[in-house]
Amino acid sequence: MRLLDLPLERDEGEYAYSGQLLLQGIPPYKLAYSMKFPGTSVAYAVLMSIFGSSIRGIHLGLILINLITIGLVFFLGRRLFDELGAIAAAAAYSVLSLMPHVLGQAAHATHFVALFAVAGVFQLICALDRQSSRLIFASGCSFGIALLMKQPGLLFVLFGSIYLLSSDWRRHLDAKKIVSRNVLYLCGAAVPCLLTAFALWFAGVFGKFWFWTITYAAQYGARVSLTEGLQVLAEHFRGPLRAAWPFWAIAATAVIGLIACFINPTVQKRAGFLVAFVFFSALAVCPGLYFRPHYFIVFLPAVSLLAGASVVAGLQPFATRARNFRIVLVLIFAVCVAWPLWSERDFFFKRPLAEANRLVNGTNPFPESIKIAQYIREQSQPGETIGVLGSEPQIYFYSQRSSATGYIYTYGLMEPQPYAHQMQQEMIREIETARPKFLVLVVVSKSWLAGRDSDQFIFRWADRYCDAYYEEVGLVNISDQGTVYYFSGRPANGPPAPEHILIYRRKA
């Protein structure tokens, strides 16, 4: 609650802007291109219609999503183990999903994937226990929605199909029934996807959707080699391991304890499920081998259930005796779960909002985007468009102005992929056609991620185009020491900082 007003980061800005457009009746991929499926943008639109189209409204929506996921982890844990194991799993997820090392305070798509993946798992377990065809179909629908939230949700669709198949096979059902139940499940998973595809086709944006989410996304996902991916994984894992090492020690013990689960009477029948769920949850972190911090959120429900299993397995030998020892074990687990909150107490409870933002986001221009957007909103009319040369879609959301181009991210333009130059030309053509009232040139390395092999054509165009048709009306200098704003033109006492943002207004 204290961090409700933490500025939106880029992914949040993308979903917020796309959700804002949806609430205005503008379909995805028309004014905002994205390689992600549209489910999270739709979820943002729903949450903003309830809590308000603001930073606070979005983060209140995240709290609701997180609480529902925690509740589902509890109910799933109670189905799998017992009430104490369920409480342990839910407590573990509630803490780990908050941690700044997985960017838990930001409403990333992975929070929504985790929600619908856990819902699908819970429905599938209930369906198998009750032999309910309706729940099998409902489980497929939940997994299909998880896929719509972001492509890694496909791994959970595969998990559900394989687990249903193996469970039916172990129960010695006849082949026809096994196949029919799996087809029913897959039909459930397909329904949300087919409805979405039809809606996008009806809106006239299916071609853009296919290019960005399938054609370009395939190029993006194949860029990183296995060696590079493992190096990235090692770098990203140090932060969470350092902050929450007692809990990860328990999780590691639980992995070893999976062997014991096969002979432990309480969790023996669920050991196969745990192994499969952990395996597919880990795979869901891996697509593209980028291993960005928030990708690990989809792995946390499985890790939390392992923690619940470890508590149940650890207490089982003392079920009828040594009550004091049982209490000691529970207290040890409670301390391990509380440790991450204590280790990050400065971030959660003490630091002012600006410092908390700088701690997790560095010098990324997220708070600066708020003031830039406020200036643009005051100096423009609602019907006028703006263009952002950089990957800062949150500026569109804050300013409540439509983008002059669908390229709300510019990373793809800098990547060594076959569509880069085509993308640059299309972005240039859209901006020149729209003639936006304001152009925002973001000279921040993390907003472009340009490399030595990046196509520099768009930078040369931007220099010529801005000089010819625009006048500079603002400069924002960004550094580790702080941010300085000049909204009446560039200061006369020297060049801009190495990382800065220039604001241009179209000449009369």
BELKA-V268106 format. One line per field, one symbol per residue. psi: psi as a letter, one per 40 degrees, with the letter a starting at -180 (. if undefined). burial: + if it has 9 or more other C-alpha atoms within 8 Angstrom, else -. A space follows every 10 residues. Layout:
psi: ???
burial: ???
This chain:
psi: ddedehiiad dddddddddd ddeeehiied ehiieiiedd dddddddddd eigidddddd dddddddddd dddddddddd badddddddd ddddddeehd eefeeigidd dddddddddd ddddddddde fhdddddddd dddddddddi deeddddddd dddddddddd efiidddddd dddddddddd dddddddddd ddefeddddd ddecdddddd eedhiddddd ddddddeddd dddfdddddd ddddddeddd deehddedee dddddddddd dddeddhefd fidededeed dddddddddd ddddedefde ifdddddddd dddddddddd dddfdddded hidddddddd eaehfddddd ddddddddei ideiiihhgi ggedddddef iiieiegeie dddeigieed dddddddddd ddddgidihh hhghdeedfi adeihedddd ddddddddei iheihhhhid eahhhhefii iefiiiidhi hhhihhi.
burial: ---+++++++ -+++++++++ +++--+++++ ++++++++++ +++++++++- +++-++++++ ++--++++++ +++++++++- ++-+++++++ +++++++++- ++++++++++ ++++++++++ ++++++++-- -++-++++++ ++++++++++ +++++++-++ +-+++-+++- --+----++- ++-+++++++ +++---+--+ +---++-+++ ++++++++++ +--+----++ -++--+---+ +-++++++-+ +-+++-++-+ ++-+-+++-- +--+++++-+ ++++++++++ +-++++++++ ++++++++++ +++-+--+-- --+--+--++ --+--+++++ +-+++-++-- +-++-+++-+ -----+-+++ -+++-++--- ---+++++++ +++++++++- ++++++++++ +++++----+ +-+++-++-+ +--+++++++ ++++--++-+ ---++--+-- ----++---+ +++++++++- --+--+--++ -----+--++ ++++++--
